[in-house]
Amino acid sequence: MWTVVYIASNRAQAEMYKDVLCKEGVLANIRPAGVVSAFGDGLYEILVLESEANEANAILCQHVIR
């Protein structure tokens, strides 16, 4: 089952964090969270498999702290 680990403020940020997770070996996906404009403005959920949620959170925390 997929679970949300982060909500990004735009598509570019969501894609960046998805790439970070994928490079670390965590399967990740993104989806719009509500209304999104044609320019990608709006909130996006970053999802990972429930079994990888703790690892994904740790990876994202390390990335944000850098």
C-alpha positions as CSV (number, residue, x, y, z in Angstrom):
1,M,0.0,0.0,0.0
2,W,1.2,3.5,-0.8
3,T,1.5,6.1,1.9
4,V,2.2,9.8,1.9
5,V,5.5,10.9,3.4
6,Y,5.7,14.5,2.3
7,I,3.6,17.2,0.7
8,A,5.5,19.4,-1.6
9,S,4.5,23.0,-2.5
10,N,4.9,22.5,-6.2
11,R,5.6,19.9,-8.9
12,A,9.3,20.8,-9.3
13,Q,10.0,20.3,-5.6
14,A,8.0,17.0,-5.6
15,E,10.0,15.7,-8.6
16,M,13.3,16.7,-6.8
17,Y,12.4,14.8,-3.6
18,K,11.1,11.8,-5.7
19,D,14.4,11.7,-7.5
20,V,16.3,11.8,-4.1
21,L,14.3,8.9,-2.8
22,C,14.7,6.9,-6.1
23,K,18.5,7.4,-6.0
24,E,18.5,6.0,-2.5
25,G,16.6,2.9,-3.7
26,V,13.2,3.8,-2.4
27,L,10.3,3.4,-4.9
28,A,8.5,6.7,-4.9
29,N,5.6,8.4,-6.8
30,I,3.9,11.8,-6.8
31,R,0.3,12.9,-7.3
32,P,-1.5,16.2,-7.1
33,A,-3.1,17.0,-3.8
34,G,-6.1,19.0,-4.8
35,V,-6.3,21.6,-7.6
36,V,-3.2,22.1,-9.7
37,S,-2.7,24.8,-12.3
38,A,-1.4,24.2,-15.8
39,F,2.0,25.5,-14.6
40,G,2.3,22.9,-11.9
41,D,1.5,25.2,-9.1
42,G,-0.3,23.5,-6.2
43,L,0.4,20.8,-3.6
44,Y,1.8,17.4,-4.5
45,E,2.0,14.3,-2.4
46,I,5.1,12.2,-2.4
47,L,4.2,8.5,-1.8
48,V,6.2,5.5,-1.0
49,L,5.4,1.9,-0.1
50,E,4.2,1.6,3.5
51,S,7.1,-0.7,4.2
52,E,9.6,2.0,3.2
53,A,8.0,5.0,4.9
54,N,10.4,5.2,7.8
55,E,13.4,4.9,5.5
56,A,11.9,7.6,3.2
57,N,11.3,9.9,6.1
58,A,14.9,9.5,7.2
59,I,16.3,10.2,3.7
60,L,14.1,13.3,3.3
61,C,15.1,14.6,6.7
62,Q,18.8,14.2,5.8
63,H,18.3,15.9,2.4
64,V,16.4,18.9,3.9
65,I,19.0,19.4,6.6
66,R,21.9,19.7,4.1
